[in-house]
Amino acid sequence: MFIRLSLIAVLASASLSAALAQGTPQQRAACRPDVAKFCKGKGEDPGVLLSCLEENKDKISEKCRKVIESN
């Protein structure tokens, strides 16, 4: 669960340099567009963003869905 939350924190904002150090480039790349599209304005809380992505699991990209399900 911690890994998933860390990943979402990383994906939330490219401006958070500390967060960018977490997660693989592939994980960030997989979900960044979906976070921007479906979770805009939700803030930076990893739990909120993960919930947002899970609530939109039928809409998010297959790549992002696989990253979320694998963690």
PQR file of N, CA, C, O and H, with PARSE charges and radii, in Angstrom:
ATOM      1  N   MET A   1       0.829  -1.188   0.000 -0.4000 1.5000
ATOM      2  CA  MET A   1       0.000   0.000   0.000 -0.0000 2.0000
ATOM      3  C   MET A   1       0.876   1.255   0.000  0.5500 1.7000
ATOM      4  O   MET A   1       0.578   2.216  -0.709 -0.5500 1.4000
ATOM      5  N   PHE A   2       1.953   1.252   0.791 -0.4000 1.5000
ATOM      6  CA  PHE A   2       2.837   2.406   0.849 -0.0000 2.0000
ATOM      7  C   PHE A   2       3.440   2.706  -0.511  0.5500 1.7000
ATOM      8  O   PHE A   2       3.579   3.870  -0.885 -0.5500 1.4000
ATOM      9  H   PHE A   2       2.195   0.471   1.367  0.4000 1.0000
ATOM     10  N   ILE A   3       3.801   1.667  -1.254 -0.4000 1.5000
ATOM     11  CA  ILE A   3       4.387   1.866  -2.580 -0.0000 2.0000
ATOM     12  C   ILE A   3       3.380   2.544  -3.492  0.5500 1.7000
ATOM     13  O   ILE A   3       3.736   3.463  -4.229 -0.5500 1.4000
ATOM     14  H   ILE A   3       3.688   0.721  -0.950  0.4000 1.0000
ATOM     15  N   ARG A   4       2.118   2.102  -3.455 -0.4000 1.5000
ATOM     16  CA  ARG A   4       1.087   2.713  -4.297 -0.0000 2.0000
ATOM     17  C   ARG A   4       0.900   4.174  -3.931  0.5500 1.7000
ATOM     18  O   ARG A   4       0.797   5.028  -4.812 -0.5500 1.4000
ATOM     19  H   ARG A   4       1.828   1.355  -2.857  0.4000 1.0000
ATOM     20  N   LEU A   5       0.857   4.465  -2.661 -0.4000 1.5000
ATOM     21  CA  LEU A   5       0.680   5.847  -2.230 -0.0000 2.0000
ATOM     22  C   LEU A   5       1.865   6.708  -2.634  0.5500 1.7000
ATOM     23  O   LEU A   5       1.693   7.855  -3.046 -0.5500 1.4000
ATOM     24  H   LEU A   5       0.941   3.772  -1.945  0.4000 1.0000
ATOM     25  N   SER A   6       3.063   6.159  -2.518 -0.4000 1.5000
ATOM     26  CA  SER A   6       4.257   6.889  -2.927 -0.0000 2.0000
ATOM     27  C   SER A   6       4.233   7.172  -4.421  0.5500 1.7000
ATOM     28  O   SER A   6       4.591   8.262  -4.867 -0.5500 1.4000
ATOM     29  H   SER A   6       3.203   5.227  -2.183  0.4000 1.0000
ATOM     30  N   LEU A   7       3.808   6.182  -5.181 -0.4000 1.5000
ATOM     31  CA  LEU A   7       3.726   6.347  -6.632 -0.0000 2.0000
ATOM     32  C   LEU A   7       2.769   7.478  -6.990  0.5500 1.7000
ATOM     33  O   LEU A   7       3.092   8.322  -7.826 -0.5500 1.4000
ATOM     34  H   LEU A   7       3.517   5.296  -4.819  0.4000 1.0000
ATOM     35  N   ILE A   8       1.618   7.501  -6.377 -0.4000 1.5000
ATOM     36  CA  ILE A   8       0.636   8.537  -6.682 -0.0000 2.0000
ATOM     37  C   ILE A   8       1.164   9.913  -6.287  0.5500 1.7000
ATOM     38  O   ILE A   8       0.915  10.896  -6.986 -0.5500 1.4000
ATOM     39  H   ILE A   8       1.356   6.815  -5.698  0.4000 1.0000
ATOM     40  N   ALA A   9       1.879   9.989  -5.189 -0.4000 1.5000
ATOM     41  CA  ALA A   9       2.472  11.264  -4.788 -0.0000 2.0000
ATOM     42  C   ALA A   9       3.435  11.749  -5.857  0.5500 1.7000
ATOM     43  O   ALA A   9       3.481  12.939  -6.170 -0.5500 1.4000
ATOM     44  H   ALA A   9       2.081   9.191  -4.621  0.4000 1.0000
ATOM     45  N   VAL A  10       4.188  10.840  -6.404 -0.4000 1.5000
ATOM     46  CA  VAL A  10       5.148  11.187  -7.447 -0.0000 2.0000
ATOM     47  C   VAL A  10       4.417  11.688  -8.676  0.5500 1.7000
ATOM     48  O   VAL A  10       4.838  12.657  -9.307 -0.5500 1.4000
ATOM     49  H   VAL A  10       4.150   9.874  -6.149  0.4000 1.0000
ATOM     50  N   LEU A  11       3.338  11.036  -9.007 -0.4000 1.5000
ATOM     51  CA  LEU A  11       2.611  11.372 -10.215 -0.0000 2.0000
ATOM     52  C   LEU A  11       1.813  12.663 -10.096  0.5500 1.7000
ATOM     53  O   LEU A  11       1.445  13.264 -11.106 -0.5500 1.4000
ATOM     54  H   LEU A  11       2.997  10.249  -8.493  0.4000 1.0000
ATOM     55  N   ALA A  12       1.551  13.083  -8.888 -0.4000 1.5000
ATOM     56  CA  ALA A  12       0.691  14.230  -8.665 -0.0000 2.0000
ATOM     57  C   ALA A  12       1.253  15.530  -9.239  0.5500 1.7000
ATOM     58  O   ALA A  12       0.507  16.353  -9.769 -0.5500 1.4000
ATOM     59  H   ALA A  12       1.850  12.595  -8.068  0.4000 1.0000
ATOM     60  N   SER A  13       2.541  15.708  -9.135 -0.4000 1.5000
ATOM     61  CA  SER A  13       3.093  16.989  -9.549 -0.0000 2.0000
ATOM     62  C   SER A  13       4.557  16.871  -9.912  0.5500 1.7000
ATOM     63  O   SER A  13       5.373  16.407  -9.117 -0.5500 1.4000
ATOM     64  H   SER A  13       3.148  15.040  -8.704  0.4000 1.0000
ATOM     65  N   ALA A  14       4.879  17.293 -11.115 -0.4000 1.5000
ATOM     66  CA  ALA A  14       6.269  17.261 -11.550 -0.0000 2.0000
ATOM     67  C   ALA A  14       7.103  18.298 -10.800  0.5500 1.7000
ATOM     68  O   ALA A  14       8.332  18.231 -10.813 -0.5500 1.4000
ATOM     69  H   ALA A  14       4.216  17.670 -11.761  0.4000 1.0000
ATOM     70  N   SER A  15       6.453  19.243 -10.155 -0.4000 1.5000
ATOM     71  CA  SER A  15       7.180  20.295  -9.457 -0.0000 2.0000
ATOM     72  C   SER A  15       7.711  19.859  -8.100  0.5500 1.7000
ATOM     73  O   SER A  15       8.511  20.574  -7.496 -0.5500 1.4000
ATOM     74  H   SER A  15       5.455  19.298 -10.144  0.4000 1.0000
ATOM     75  N   LEU A  16       7.293  18.727  -7.620 -0.4000 1.5000
ATOM     76  CA  LEU A  16       7.768  18.244  -6.332 -0.0000 2.0000
ATOM     77  C   LEU A  16       9.023  17.418  -6.540  0.5500 1.7000
ATOM     78  O   LEU A  16       8.947  16.207  -6.748 -0.5500 1.4000
ATOM     79  H   LEU A  16       6.643  18.146  -8.111  0.4000 1.0000
ATOM     80  N   SER A  17      10.160  18.057  -6.485 -0.4000 1.5000
ATOM     81  CA  SER A  17      11.401  17.362  -6.802 -0.0000 2.0000
ATOM     82  C   SER A  17      11.672  16.198  -5.861  0.5500 1.7000
ATOM     83  O   SER A  17      12.211  15.180  -6.295 -0.5500 1.4000
ATOM     84  H   SER A  17      10.221  19.041  -6.315  0.4000 1.0000
ATOM     85  N   ALA A  18      11.319  16.316  -4.597 -0.4000 1.5000
ATOM     86  CA  ALA A  18      11.521  15.194  -3.679 -0.0000 2.0000
ATOM     87  C   ALA A  18      10.653  14.020  -4.082  0.5500 1.7000
ATOM     88  O   ALA A  18      11.095  12.873  -4.011 -0.5500 1.4000
ATOM     89  H   ALA A  18      10.881  17.143  -4.245  0.4000 1.0000
ATOM     90  N   ALA A  19       9.448  14.280  -4.495 -0.4000 1.5000
ATOM     91  CA  ALA A  19       8.542  13.209  -4.905 -0.0000 2.0000
ATOM     92  C   ALA A  19       9.013  12.555  -6.194  0.5500 1.7000
ATOM     93  O   ALA A  19       8.796  11.361  -6.403 -0.5500 1.4000
ATOM     94  H   ALA A  19       9.089  15.211  -4.553  0.4000 1.0000
ATOM     95  N   LEU A  20       9.650  13.321  -7.047 -0.4000 1.5000
ATOM     96  CA  LEU A  20      10.119  12.759  -8.306 -0.0000 2.0000
ATOM     97  C   LEU A  20      11.191  11.704  -8.101  0.5500 1.7000
ATOM     98  O   LEU A  20      11.449  10.895  -8.992 -0.5500 1.4000
ATOM     99  H   LEU A  20       9.826  14.291  -6.877  0.4000 1.0000
ATOM    100  N   ALA A  21      11.805  11.707  -6.951 -0.4000 1.5000
ATOM    101  CA  ALA A  21      12.823  10.705  -6.670 -0.0000 2.0000
ATOM    102  C   ALA A  21      12.207   9.344  -6.365  0.5500 1.7000
ATOM    103  O   ALA A  21      12.909   8.333  -6.354 -0.5500 1.4000
ATOM    104  H   ALA A  21      11.595  12.364  -6.227  0.4000 1.0000
ATOM    105  N   GLN A  22      10.904   9.313  -6.119 -0.4000 1.5000
ATOM    106  CA  GLN A  22      10.219   8.066  -5.793 -0.0000 2.0000
ATOM    107  C   GLN A  22       9.547   7.513  -7.033  0.5500 1.7000
ATOM    108  O   GLN A  22       9.173   8.270  -7.929 -0.5500 1.4000
ATOM    109  H   GLN A  22      10.333  10.134  -6.128  0.4000 1.0000
ATOM    110  N   GLY A  23       9.392   6.207  -7.093 -0.4000 1.5000
ATOM    111  CA  GLY A  23       8.746   5.573  -8.236 -0.0000 2.0000
ATOM    112  C   GLY A  23       9.681   5.516  -9.426  0.5500 1.7000
ATOM    113  O   GLY A  23      10.590   6.334  -9.567 -0.5500 1.4000
ATOM    114  H   GLY A  23       9.696   5.592  -6.365  0.4000 1.0000
ATOM    115  N   THR A  24       9.442   4.544 -10.272 -0.4000 1.5000
ATOM    116  CA  THR A  24      10.276   4.425 -11.458 -0.0000 2.0000
ATOM    117  C   THR A  24       9.790   5.396 -12.525  0.5500 1.7000
ATOM    118  O   THR A  24       8.644   5.842 -12.476 -0.5500 1.4000
ATOM    119  H   THR A  24       8.704   3.880 -10.158  0.4000 1.0000
ATOM    120  N   PRO A  25      10.632   5.723 -13.475 -0.5600 1.5000
ATOM    121  CA  PRO A  25      10.174   6.580 -14.576  0.2800 2.0000
ATOM    122  C   PRO A  25       8.989   5.964 -15.308  0.5500 1.7000
ATOM    123  O   PRO A  25       8.101   6.682 -15.767 -0.5500 1.4000
ATOM    124  N   GLN A  26       8.970   4.644 -15.418 -0.4000 1.5000
ATOM    125  CA  GLN A  26       7.870   3.973 -16.097 -0.0000 2.0000
ATOM    126  C   GLN A  26       6.561   4.135 -15.320  0.5500 1.7000
ATOM    127  O   GLN A  26       5.501   4.327 -15.916 -0.5500 1.4000
ATOM    128  H   GLN A  26       9.691   4.060 -15.045  0.4000 1.0000
ATOM    129  N   GLN A  27       6.639   4.057 -13.998 -0.4000 1.5000
ATOM    130  CA  GLN A  27       5.436   4.226 -13.174 -0.0000 2.0000
ATOM    131  C   GLN A  27       4.907   5.653 -13.283  0.5500 1.7000
ATOM    132  O   GLN A  27       3.705   5.873 -13.435 -0.5500 1.4000
ATOM    133  H   GLN A  27       7.500   3.901 -13.514  0.4000 1.0000
ATOM    134  N   ARG A  28       5.808   6.605 -13.203 -0.4000 1.5000
ATOM    135  CA  ARG A  28       5.374   8.004 -13.310 -0.0000 2.0000
ATOM    136  C   ARG A  28       4.771   8.267 -14.680  0.5500 1.7000
ATOM    137  O   ARG A  28       3.733   8.917 -14.797 -0.5500 1.4000
ATOM    138  H   ARG A  28       6.784   6.427 -13.079  0.4000 1.0000
ATOM    139  N   ALA A  29       5.420   7.763 -15.702 -0.4000 1.5000
ATOM    140  CA  ALA A  29       4.935   7.980 -17.068 -0.0000 2.0000
ATOM    141  C   ALA A  29       3.585   7.313 -17.292  0.5500 1.7000
ATOM    142  O   ALA A  29       2.757   7.829 -18.042 -0.5500 1.4000
ATOM    143  H   ALA A  29       6.264   7.235 -15.607  0.4000 1.0000
ATOM    144  N   ALA A  30       3.359   6.183 -16.658 -0.4000 1.5000
ATOM    145  CA  ALA A  30       2.120   5.436 -16.868 -0.0000 2.0000
ATOM    146  C   ALA A  30       0.893   6.180 -16.361  0.5500 1.7000
ATOM    147  O   ALA A  30      -0.163   6.115 -16.989 -0.5500 1.4000
ATOM    148  H   ALA A  30       4.032   5.763 -16.049  0.4000 1.0000
ATOM    149  N   CYS A  31       1.007   6.879 -15.252 -0.4000 1.5000
ATOM    150  CA  CYS A  31      -0.171   7.489 -14.634 -0.0000 2.0000
ATOM    151  C   CYS A  31      -0.222   9.012 -14.663  0.5500 1.7000
ATOM    152  O   CYS A  31      -1.276   9.594 -14.406 -0.5500 1.4000
ATOM    153  H   CYS A  31       1.866   6.932 -14.742  0.4000 1.0000
ATOM    154  N   ARG A  32       0.873   9.657 -14.964 -0.4000 1.5000
ATOM    155  CA  ARG A  32       0.877  11.127 -14.938 -0.0000 2.0000
ATOM    156  C   ARG A  32      -0.254  11.736 -15.770  0.5500 1.7000
ATOM    157  O   ARG A  32      -0.941  12.633 -15.279 -0.5500 1.4000
ATOM    158  H   ARG A  32       1.729   9.185 -15.172  0.4000 1.0000
ATOM    159  N   PRO A  33      -0.475  11.288 -17.006 -0.5600 1.5000
ATOM    160  CA  PRO A  33      -1.566  11.888 -17.797  0.2800 2.0000
ATOM    161  C   PRO A  33      -2.943  11.646 -17.169  0.5500 1.7000
ATOM    162  O   PRO A  33      -3.816  12.513 -17.228 -0.5500 1.4000
ATOM    163  N   ASP A  34      -3.132  10.474 -16.574 -0.4000 1.5000
ATOM    164  CA  ASP A  34      -4.419  10.170 -15.957 -0.0000 2.0000
ATOM    165  C   ASP A  34      -4.649  10.998 -14.701  0.5500 1.7000
ATOM    166  O   ASP A  34      -5.769  11.442 -14.451 -0.5500 1.4000
ATOM    167  H   ASP A  34      -2.423   9.771 -16.527  0.4000 1.0000
ATOM    168  N   VAL A  35      -3.610  11.209 -13.914 -0.4000 1.5000
ATOM    169  CA  VAL A  35      -3.725  12.058 -12.733 -0.0000 2.0000
ATOM    170  C   VAL A  35      -4.095  13.479 -13.168  0.5500 1.7000
ATOM    171  O   VAL A  35      -4.975  14.104 -12.576 -0.5500 1.4000
ATOM    172  H   VAL A  35      -2.700  10.848 -14.118  0.4000 1.0000
ATOM    173  N   ALA A  36      -3.425  13.980 -14.194 -0.4000 1.5000
ATOM    174  CA  ALA A  36      -3.709  15.335 -14.676 -0.0000 2.0000
ATOM    175  C   ALA A  36      -5.128  15.452 -15.219  0.5500 1.7000
ATOM    176  O   ALA A  36      -5.789  16.472 -15.027 -0.5500 1.4000
ATOM    177  H   ALA A  36      -2.710  13.472 -14.675  0.4000 1.0000
ATOM    178  N   LYS A  37      -5.588  14.419 -15.888 -0.4000 1.5000
ATOM    179  CA  LYS A  37      -6.906  14.463 -16.529 -0.0000 2.0000
ATOM    180  C   LYS A  37      -8.051  14.238 -15.554  0.5500 1.7000
ATOM    181  O   LYS A  37      -9.027  14.987 -15.570 -0.5500 1.4000
ATOM    182  H   LYS A  37      -5.051  13.590 -16.044  0.4000 1.0000
ATOM    183  N   PHE A  38      -7.951  13.233 -14.717 -0.4000 1.5000
ATOM    184  CA  PHE A  38      -9.075  12.831 -13.881 -0.0000 2.0000
ATOM    185  C   PHE A  38      -9.002  13.330 -12.445  0.5500 1.7000
ATOM    186  O   PHE A  38     -10.009  13.319 -11.738 -0.5500 1.4000
ATOM    187  H   PHE A  38      -7.158  12.625 -14.704  0.4000 1.0000
ATOM    188  N   CYS A  39      -7.839  13.763 -12.007 -0.4000 1.5000
ATOM    189  CA  CYS A  39      -7.680  14.127 -10.597 -0.0000 2.0000
ATOM    190  C   CYS A  39      -7.231  15.567 -10.411  0.5500 1.7000
ATOM    191  O   CYS A  39      -6.753  15.938  -9.339 -0.5500 1.4000
ATOM    192  H   CYS A  39      -7.020  13.772 -12.581  0.4000 1.0000
ATOM    193  N   LYS A  40      -7.380  16.367 -11.435 -0.4000 1.5000
ATOM    194  CA  LYS A  40      -6.994  17.772 -11.372 -0.0000 2.0000
ATOM    195  C   LYS A  40      -7.754  18.468 -10.243  0.5500 1.7000
ATOM    196  O   LYS A  40      -8.966  18.310 -10.094 -0.5500 1.4000
ATOM    197  H   LYS A  40      -7.768  16.065 -12.306  0.4000 1.0000
ATOM    198  N   GLY A  41      -7.020  19.229  -9.464 -0.4000 1.5000
ATOM    199  CA  GLY A  41      -7.631  19.978  -8.376 -0.0000 2.0000
ATOM    200  C   GLY A  41      -7.847  19.172  -7.100  0.5500 1.7000
ATOM    201  O   GLY A  41      -8.434  19.675  -6.142 -0.5500 1.4000
ATOM    202  H   GLY A  41      -6.036  19.358  -9.584  0.4000 1.0000
ATOM    203  N   LYS A  42      -7.383  17.936  -7.080 -0.4000 1.5000
ATOM    204  CA  LYS A  42      -7.566  17.082  -5.894 -0.0000 2.0000
ATOM    205  C   LYS A  42      -6.448  17.266  -4.883  0.5500 1.7000
ATOM    206  O   LYS A  42      -6.490  16.673  -3.805 -0.5500 1.4000
ATOM    207  H   LYS A  42      -6.906  17.527  -7.858  0.4000 1.0000
ATOM    208  N   GLY A  43      -5.459  18.071  -5.208 -0.4000 1.5000
ATOM    209  CA  GLY A  43      -4.343  18.285  -4.308 -0.0000 2.0000
ATOM    210  C   GLY A  43      -3.230  17.298  -4.559  0.5500 1.7000
ATOM    211  O   GLY A  43      -3.125  16.719  -5.640 -0.5500 1.4000
ATOM    212  H   GLY A  43      -5.425  18.552  -6.083  0.4000 1.0000
ATOM    213  N   GLU A  44      -2.396  17.111  -3.548 -0.4000 1.5000
ATOM    214  CA  GLU A  44      -1.205  16.276  -3.691 -0.0000 2.0000
ATOM    215  C   GLU A  44      -1.207  15.079  -2.751  0.5500 1.7000
ATOM    216  O   GLU A  44      -0.239  14.319  -2.732 -0.5500 1.4000
ATOM    217  H   GLU A  44      -2.481  17.582  -2.670  0.4000 1.0000
ATOM    218  N   ASP A  45      -2.247  14.897  -1.986 -0.4000 1.5000
ATOM    219  CA  ASP A  45      -2.299  13.785  -1.045 -0.0000 2.0000
ATOM    220  C   ASP A  45      -2.325  12.459  -1.804  0.5500 1.7000
ATOM    221  O   ASP A  45      -3.228  12.226  -2.608 -0.5500 1.4000
ATOM    222  H   ASP A  45      -3.033  15.515  -2.001  0.4000 1.0000
ATOM    223  N   PRO A  46      -1.345  11.592  -1.558 -0.5600 1.5000
ATOM    224  CA  PRO A  46      -1.271  10.326  -2.292  0.2800 2.0000
ATOM    225  C   PRO A  46      -2.516   9.468  -2.153  0.5500 1.7000
ATOM    226  O   PRO A  46      -2.941   8.835  -3.120 -0.5500 1.4000
ATOM    227  N   GLY A  47      -3.101   9.437  -0.975 -0.4000 1.5000
ATOM    228  CA  GLY A  47      -4.304   8.636  -0.761 -0.0000 2.0000
ATOM    229  C   GLY A  47      -5.478   9.145  -1.575  0.5500 1.7000
ATOM    230  O   GLY A  47      -6.243   8.361  -2.137 -0.5500 1.4000
ATOM    231  H   GLY A  47      -2.756   9.951  -0.190  0.4000 1.0000
ATOM    232  N   VAL A  48      -5.617  10.459  -1.636 -0.4000 1.5000
ATOM    233  CA  VAL A  48      -6.701  11.060  -2.404 -0.0000 2.0000
ATOM    234  C   VAL A  48      -6.512  10.766  -3.890  0.5500 1.7000
ATOM    235  O   VAL A  48      -7.465  10.423  -4.589 -0.5500 1.4000
ATOM    236  H   VAL A  48      -4.995  11.095  -1.179  0.4000 1.0000
ATOM    237  N   LEU A  49      -5.282  10.903  -4.362 -0.4000 1.5000
ATOM    238  CA  LEU A  49      -5.020  10.657  -5.778 -0.0000 2.0000
ATOM    239  C   LEU A  49      -5.206   9.194  -6.141  0.5500 1.7000
ATOM    240  O   LEU A  49      -5.734   8.879  -7.208 -0.5500 1.4000
ATOM    241  H   LEU A  49      -4.508  11.182  -3.794  0.4000 1.0000
ATOM    242  N   LEU A  50      -4.777   8.301  -5.263 -0.4000 1.5000
ATOM    243  CA  LEU A  50      -4.982   6.881  -5.518 -0.0000 2.0000
ATOM    244  C   LEU A  50      -6.478   6.576  -5.568  0.5500 1.7000
ATOM    245  O   LEU A  50      -6.940   5.855  -6.452 -0.5500 1.4000
ATOM    246  H   LEU A  50      -4.348   8.557  -4.396  0.4000 1.0000
ATOM    247  N   SER A  51      -7.223   7.121  -4.628 -0.4000 1.5000
ATOM    248  CA  SER A  51      -8.673   6.917  -4.627 -0.0000 2.0000
ATOM    249  C   SER A  51      -9.296   7.457  -5.905  0.5500 1.7000
ATOM    250  O   SER A  51     -10.176   6.828  -6.492 -0.5500 1.4000
ATOM    251  H   SER A  51      -6.848   7.708  -3.910  0.4000 1.0000
ATOM    252  N   CYS A  52      -8.836   8.617  -6.326 -0.4000 1.5000
ATOM    253  CA  CYS A  52      -9.339   9.215  -7.557 -0.0000 2.0000
ATOM    254  C   CYS A  52      -9.090   8.301  -8.747  0.5500 1.7000
ATOM    255  O   CYS A  52      -9.989   8.065  -9.553 -0.5500 1.4000
ATOM    256  H   CYS A  52      -8.121   9.128  -5.849  0.4000 1.0000
ATOM    257  N   LEU A  53      -7.870   7.788  -8.855 -0.4000 1.5000
ATOM    258  CA  LEU A  53      -7.558   6.887  -9.970 -0.0000 2.0000
ATOM    259  C   LEU A  53      -8.382   5.612  -9.892  0.5500 1.7000
ATOM    260  O   LEU A  53      -8.855   5.112 -10.912 -0.5500 1.4000
ATOM    261  H   LEU A  53      -7.139   7.980  -8.200  0.4000 1.0000
ATOM    262  N   GLU A  54      -8.557   5.089  -8.691 -0.4000 1.5000
ATOM    263  CA  GLU A  54      -9.350   3.866  -8.530 -0.0000 2.0000
ATOM    264  C   GLU A  54     -10.820   4.117  -8.849  0.5500 1.7000
ATOM    265  O   GLU A  54     -11.487   3.247  -9.410 -0.5500 1.4000
ATOM    266  H   GLU A  54      -8.173   5.495  -7.862  0.4000 1.0000
ATOM    267  N   GLU A  55     -11.332   5.300  -8.497 -0.4000 1.5000
ATOM    268  CA  GLU A  55     -12.717   5.658  -8.823 -0.0000 2.0000
ATOM    269  C   GLU A  55     -12.917   5.787 -10.331  0.5500 1.7000
ATOM    270  O   GLU A  55     -14.018   5.588 -10.844 -0.5500 1.4000
ATOM    271  H   GLU A  55     -10.791   6.006  -8.042  0.4000 1.0000
ATOM    272  N   ASN A  56     -11.841   6.122 -11.026 -0.4000 1.5000
ATOM    273  CA  ASN A  56     -11.903   6.304 -12.478 -0.0000 2.0000
ATOM    274  C   ASN A  56     -11.251   5.147 -13.232  0.5500 1.7000
ATOM    275  O   ASN A  56     -10.832   5.307 -14.378 -0.5500 1.4000
ATOM    276  H   ASN A  56     -10.947   6.284 -10.609  0.4000 1.0000
ATOM    277  N   LYS A  57     -11.166   3.994 -12.594 -0.4000 1.5000
ATOM    278  CA  LYS A  57     -10.422   2.877 -13.185 -0.0000 2.0000
ATOM    279  C   LYS A  57     -10.954   2.454 -14.550  0.5500 1.7000
ATOM    280  O   LYS A  57     -10.206   1.897 -15.354 -0.5500 1.4000
ATOM    281  H   LYS A  57     -11.507   3.864 -11.662  0.4000 1.0000
ATOM    282  N   ASP A  58     -12.222   2.705 -14.823 -0.4000 1.5000
ATOM    283  CA  ASP A  58     -12.775   2.365 -16.141 -0.0000 2.0000
ATOM    284  C   ASP A  58     -12.378   3.382 -17.205  0.5500 1.7000
ATOM    285  O   ASP A  58     -12.544   3.129 -18.398 -0.5500 1.4000
ATOM    286  H   ASP A  58     -12.830   3.157 -14.170  0.4000 1.0000
ATOM    287  N   LYS A  59     -11.856   4.526 -16.781 -0.4000 1.5000
ATOM    288  CA  LYS A  59     -11.498   5.598 -17.705 -0.0000 2.0000
ATOM    289  C   LYS A  59      -9.992   5.758 -17.895  0.5500 1.7000
ATOM    290  O   LYS A  59      -9.541   6.232 -18.938 -0.5500 1.4000
ATOM    291  H   LYS A  59     -11.721   4.731 -15.811  0.4000 1.0000
ATOM    292  N   ILE A  60      -9.216   5.362 -16.885 -0.4000 1.5000
ATOM    293  CA  ILE A  60      -7.766   5.575 -16.964 -0.0000 2.0000
ATOM    294  C   ILE A  60      -7.131   4.629 -17.968  0.5500 1.7000
ATOM    295  O   ILE A  60      -7.727   3.630 -18.370 -0.5500 1.4000
ATOM    296  H   ILE A  60      -9.582   4.977 -16.038  0.4000 1.0000
ATOM    297  N   SER A  61      -5.928   4.958 -18.358 -0.4000 1.5000
ATOM    298  CA  SER A  61      -5.214   4.155 -19.346 -0.0000 2.0000
ATOM    299  C   SER A  61      -4.904   2.772 -18.801  0.5500 1.7000
ATOM    300  O   SER A  61      -4.811   2.566 -17.591 -0.5500 1.4000
ATOM    301  H   SER A  61      -5.444   5.769 -18.031  0.4000 1.0000
ATOM    302  N   GLU A  62      -4.748   1.841 -19.708 -0.4000 1.5000
ATOM    303  CA  GLU A  62      -4.411   0.474 -19.321 -0.0000 2.0000
ATOM    304  C   GLU A  62      -3.069   0.429 -18.601  0.5500 1.7000
ATOM    305  O   GLU A  62      -2.894  -0.320 -17.640 -0.5500 1.4000
ATOM    306  H   GLU A  62      -4.824   2.008 -20.692  0.4000 1.0000
ATOM    307  N   LYS A  63      -2.125   1.236 -19.071 -0.4000 1.5000
ATOM    308  CA  LYS A  63      -0.800   1.271 -18.437 -0.0000 2.0000
ATOM    309  C   LYS A  63      -0.907   1.677 -16.969  0.5500 1.7000
ATOM    310  O   LYS A  63      -0.309   1.044 -16.100 -0.5500 1.4000
ATOM    311  H   LYS A  63      -2.267   1.845 -19.852  0.4000 1.0000
ATOM    312  N   CYS A  64      -1.657   2.715 -16.704 -0.4000 1.5000
ATOM    313  CA  CYS A  64      -1.809   3.195 -15.332 -0.0000 2.0000
ATOM    314  C   CYS A  64      -2.549   2.164 -14.495  0.5500 1.7000
ATOM    315  O   CYS A  64      -2.164   1.895 -13.357 -0.5500 1.4000
ATOM    316  H   CYS A  64      -2.143   3.230 -17.411  0.4000 1.0000
ATOM    317  N   ARG A  65      -3.587   1.598 -15.040 -0.4000 1.5000
ATOM    318  CA  ARG A  65      -4.357   0.580 -14.316 -0.0000 2.0000
ATOM    319  C   ARG A  65      -3.463  -0.588 -13.907  0.5500 1.7000
ATOM    320  O   ARG A  65      -3.576  -1.097 -12.792 -0.5500 1.4000
ATOM    321  H   ARG A  65      -3.900   1.816 -15.965  0.4000 1.0000
ATOM    322  N   LYS A  66      -2.574  -1.014 -14.808 -0.4000 1.5000
ATOM    323  CA  LYS A  66      -1.663  -2.123 -14.502 -0.0000 2.0000
ATOM    324  C   LYS A  66      -0.703  -1.748 -13.391  0.5500 1.7000
ATOM    325  O   LYS A  66      -0.405  -2.570 -12.525 -0.5500 1.4000
ATOM    326  H   LYS A  66      -2.482  -0.601 -15.714  0.4000 1.0000
ATOM    327  N   VAL A  67      -0.213  -0.506 -13.404 -0.4000 1.5000
ATOM    328  CA  VAL A  67       0.703  -0.050 -12.347 -0.0000 2.0000
ATOM    329  C   VAL A  67      -0.012  -0.063 -10.998  0.5500 1.7000
ATOM    330  O   VAL A  67       0.554  -0.511 -10.001 -0.5500 1.4000
ATOM    331  H   VAL A  67      -0.456   0.162 -14.108  0.4000 1.0000
ATOM    332  N   ILE A  68      -1.236   0.418 -10.963 -0.4000 1.5000
ATOM    333  CA  ILE A  68      -1.988   0.459  -9.717 -0.0000 2.0000
ATOM    334  C   ILE A  68      -2.265  -0.964  -9.227  0.5500 1.7000
ATOM    335  O   ILE A  68      -2.092  -1.258  -8.044 -0.5500 1.4000
ATOM    336  H   ILE A  68      -1.696   0.782 -11.773  0.4000 1.0000
ATOM    337  N   GLU A  69      -2.685  -1.829 -10.116 -0.4000 1.5000
ATOM    338  CA  GLU A  69      -3.017  -3.206  -9.729 -0.0000 2.0000
ATOM    339  C   GLU A  69      -1.786  -4.001  -9.308  0.5500 1.7000
ATOM    340  O   GLU A  69      -1.888  -4.896  -8.469 -0.5500 1.4000
ATOM    341  H   GLU A  69      -2.826  -1.590 -11.077  0.4000 1.0000
ATOM    342  N   SER A  70      -0.632  -3.687  -9.875 -0.4000 1.5000
ATOM    343  CA  SER A  70       0.577  -4.448  -9.549 -0.0000 2.0000
ATOM    344  C   SER A  70       1.169  -4.065  -8.201  0.5500 1.7000
ATOM    345  O   SER A  70       1.960  -4.821  -7.637 -0.5500 1.4000
ATOM    346  H   SER A  70      -0.549  -2.959 -10.556  0.4000 1.0000
ATOM    347  N   ASN A  71       0.801  -2.912  -7.684 -0.4000 1.5000
ATOM    348  CA  ASN A  71       1.334  -2.454  -6.404 -0.0000 2.0000
ATOM    349  C   ASN A  71       0.289  -2.648  -5.370  0.5500 1.7000
ATOM    350  O   ASN A  71       0.511  -2.331  -4.202 -0.5500 1.4000
ATOM    351  H   ASN A  71       0.159  -2.298  -8.142  0.4000 1.0000
TER
END
